[in-house]
Amino acid sequence: MTNQPDVIVVGAGVMGCGTAYWLSKAGYKILVLEQEAIACGASGMAAAMLEAVGHGAQLSTHDPLTAFARAGFHLHADRLPLIGAVPGWPGVYMVAGHFRSGMLLSTISTRCIADLVIDGKSSVPLDVFDPARFTPGPS
Ligand SMILES: Cc1cc2nc3c(=O)[nH]c(=O)nc-3n(C[C@H](O)[C@H](O)[C@H](O)COP(=O)(O)OP(=O)(O)OC[C@H]3O[C@@H](n4cnc5c(N)ncnc54)[C@H](O)[C@@H]3O)c2cc1C
C-alpha cells in the first residue's frame, strides 16, 4: 500500500474538483494541488446558472453593447473549451476555457477527462475540444 497519488489535479475550482470527484469515484487516488483555497477563483463567484450564455444570446437588440460584444465575441479563438491531452506532456490532461458556461459543462467535461485518464478515450467525442488544435503545425 502506498500513499502515492495516481493522479495529480492542479487547481481546486469546479473543473479540478469535478475531475477529482469522477476519478476518485473510479477508485483512483487523487492529490489536488491548490495555490490558495478551494473555489477561490471563478468557481467561488459563479451564479451557477445552468444555461449556455456568452454567445450574445442574452443581449437585447437595443442594448448599445450588443454589436460591440458580438464583434468582440468572435475574436475569442474558436470559443470552445480545451478538453484533452496536453500536447508534448504525456499523462497530462487539461479541462479549461469554458468561458461563462463552466458550471453547466462541468459534469460532462470532468467526466470526459476522467474517461481519458482511465481508458485513454472518452465516450463523448472530444476532437473539436482537443488542446492540440492550437499547437502550430508544420508551415
Ligand atoms: C462572476 C462569475 C459568474 C459566473 N456565473 C456562471 C454561471 O452562472 N453559470 C456558469 O455555468 N458559469 C458561470 N461562471 C463561469 C464559471 O464560474 C467558470 O467557467 C468556472 O468556475 C471555471 O472553473 P475552473 O475550475 O476552470 O476555474 P477556477 O474556478 O478559477 O479554478 C481554478 C483554480 O486553479 C487554481 N490555480 C491556478 N493556477 C494554479 C497553480 N499553478 N497551482 C495551483 N493552483 C492553481 C486557482 O487558485 C483556482 O482555485 C461565472 C464566472 C464568474 C467569474
Ligand as a Chemical Component Dictionary entry (heavy atoms), coordinates in Angstrom:
data_LIG
# 
_chem_comp.id                   LIG 
_chem_comp.type                 NON-POLYMER 
_chem_comp.pdbx_formal_charge   0 
_chem_comp.three_letter_code    LIG 
# 
loop_
_chem_comp_atom.comp_id 
_chem_comp_atom.atom_id 
_chem_comp_atom.alt_atom_id 
_chem_comp_atom.type_symbol 
_chem_comp_atom.charge 
_chem_comp_atom.model_Cartn_x 
_chem_comp_atom.model_Cartn_y 
_chem_comp_atom.model_Cartn_z 
_chem_comp_atom.pdbx_ordinal 
LIG C1  C1  C 0 -18.847 36.305 -11.610 1  
LIG C2  C2  C 0 -18.969 34.990 -12.341 2  
LIG C3  C3  C 0 -20.213 34.432 -12.518 3  
LIG C4  C4  C 0 -20.328 33.224 -13.224 4  
LIG N1  N1  N 0 -21.554 32.662 -13.362 5  
LIG C5  C5  C 0 -21.684 31.474 -14.003 6  
LIG C6  C6  C 0 -22.946 30.856 -14.117 7  
LIG O1  O1  O 0 -23.941 31.378 -13.664 8  
LIG N2  N2  N 0 -23.029 29.670 -14.781 9  
LIG C7  C7  C 0 -21.924 29.060 -15.300 10 
LIG O2  O2  O 0 -22.073 27.982 -15.895 11 
LIG N3  N3  N 0 -20.706 29.589 -15.180 12 
LIG C8  C8  C 0 -20.565 30.790 -14.547 13 
LIG N4  N4  N 0 -19.351 31.376 -14.424 14 
LIG C9  C9  C 0 -18.220 30.688 -15.040 15 
LIG C10 C10 C 0 -17.712 29.588 -14.127 16 
LIG O3  O3  O 0 -17.666 30.054 -12.809 17 
LIG C11 C11 C 0 -16.319 29.217 -14.630 18 
LIG O4  O4  O 0 -16.358 28.855 -16.021 19 
LIG C12 C12 C 0 -15.793 28.037 -13.842 20 
LIG O5  O5  O 0 -15.930 28.258 -12.453 21 
LIG C13 C13 C 0 -14.334 27.830 -14.189 22 
LIG O6  O6  O 0 -13.860 26.802 -13.368 23 
LIG P1  P1  P 0 -12.319 26.445 -13.309 24 
LIG O7  O7  O 0 -12.179 25.320 -12.348 25 
LIG O8  O8  O 0 -11.817 26.263 -14.699 26 
LIG O9  O9  O 0 -11.576 27.769 -12.804 27 
LIG P2  P2  P 0 -11.449 28.382 -11.310 28 
LIG O10 O10 O 0 -12.686 28.248 -10.514 29 
LIG O11 O11 O 0 -10.902 29.747 -11.495 30 
LIG O12 O12 O 0 -10.376 27.434 -10.628 31 
LIG C14 C14 C 0 -9.015  27.427 -10.971 32 
LIG C15 C15 C 0 -8.256  27.140 -9.686  33 
LIG O13 O13 O 0 -6.907  26.832 -10.039 34 
LIG C16 C16 C 0 -6.069  27.410 -9.064  35 
LIG N5  N5  N 0 -4.757  27.508 -9.679  36 
LIG C17 C17 C 0 -4.422  28.223 -10.770 37 
LIG N6  N6  N 0 -3.120  28.049 -11.069 38 
LIG C18 C18 C 0 -2.638  27.202 -10.131 39 
LIG C19 C19 C 0 -1.352  26.657 -9.896  40 
LIG N7  N7  N 0 -0.314  26.937 -10.699 41 
LIG N8  N8  N 0 -1.194  25.820 -8.844  42 
LIG C20 C20 C 0 -2.251  25.529 -8.041  43 
LIG N9  N9  N 0 -3.493  26.024 -8.218  44 
LIG C21 C21 C 0 -3.666  26.854 -9.246  45 
LIG C22 C22 C 0 -6.736  28.720 -8.730  46 
LIG O14 O14 O 0 -6.306  29.238 -7.484  47 
LIG C23 C23 C 0 -8.206  28.325 -8.718  48 
LIG O15 O15 O 0 -8.649  27.908 -7.455  49 
LIG C24 C24 C 0 -19.184 32.581 -13.751 50 
LIG C25 C25 C 0 -17.933 33.180 -13.546 51 
LIG C26 C26 C 0 -17.826 34.363 -12.857 52 
LIG C27 C27 C 0 -16.449 34.960 -12.636 53 
# 
loop_
_chem_comp_bond.comp_id 
_chem_comp_bond.atom_id_1 
_chem_comp_bond.atom_id_2 
_chem_comp_bond.value_order 
_chem_comp_bond.pdbx_ordinal 
LIG C1  C2  SING 1  
LIG C2  C3  SING 2  
LIG C2  C26 DOUB 3  
LIG C3  C4  DOUB 4  
LIG C4  N1  SING 5  
LIG C4  C24 SING 6  
LIG N1  C5  DOUB 7  
LIG C5  C6  SING 8  
LIG C5  C8  SING 9  
LIG C6  O1  DOUB 10 
LIG C6  N2  SING 11 
LIG N2  C7  SING 12 
LIG C7  O2  DOUB 13 
LIG C7  N3  SING 14 
LIG N3  C8  DOUB 15 
LIG C8  N4  SING 16 
LIG N4  C9  SING 17 
LIG N4  C24 SING 18 
LIG C9  C10 SING 19 
LIG C10 O3  SING 20 
LIG C10 C11 SING 21 
LIG C11 O4  SING 22 
LIG C11 C12 SING 23 
LIG C12 O5  SING 24 
LIG C12 C13 SING 25 
LIG C13 O6  SING 26 
LIG O6  P1  SING 27 
LIG P1  O7  DOUB 28 
LIG P1  O8  SING 29 
LIG P1  O9  SING 30 
LIG O9  P2  SING 31 
LIG P2  O10 DOUB 32 
LIG P2  O11 SING 33 
LIG P2  O12 SING 34 
LIG O12 C14 SING 35 
LIG C14 C15 SING 36 
LIG C15 O13 SING 37 
LIG C15 C23 SING 38 
LIG O13 C16 SING 39 
LIG C16 N5  SING 40 
LIG C16 C22 SING 41 
LIG N5  C17 SING 42 
LIG N5  C21 SING 43 
LIG C17 N6  DOUB 44 
LIG N6  C18 SING 45 
LIG C18 C19 SING 46 
LIG C18 C21 DOUB 47 
LIG C19 N7  SING 48 
LIG C19 N8  DOUB 49 
LIG N8  C20 SING 50 
LIG C20 N9  DOUB 51 
LIG N9  C21 SING 52 
LIG C22 O14 SING 53 
LIG C22 C23 SING 54 
LIG C23 O15 SING 55 
LIG C24 C25 DOUB 56 
LIG C25 C26 SING 57 
LIG C26 C27 SING 58 
# 
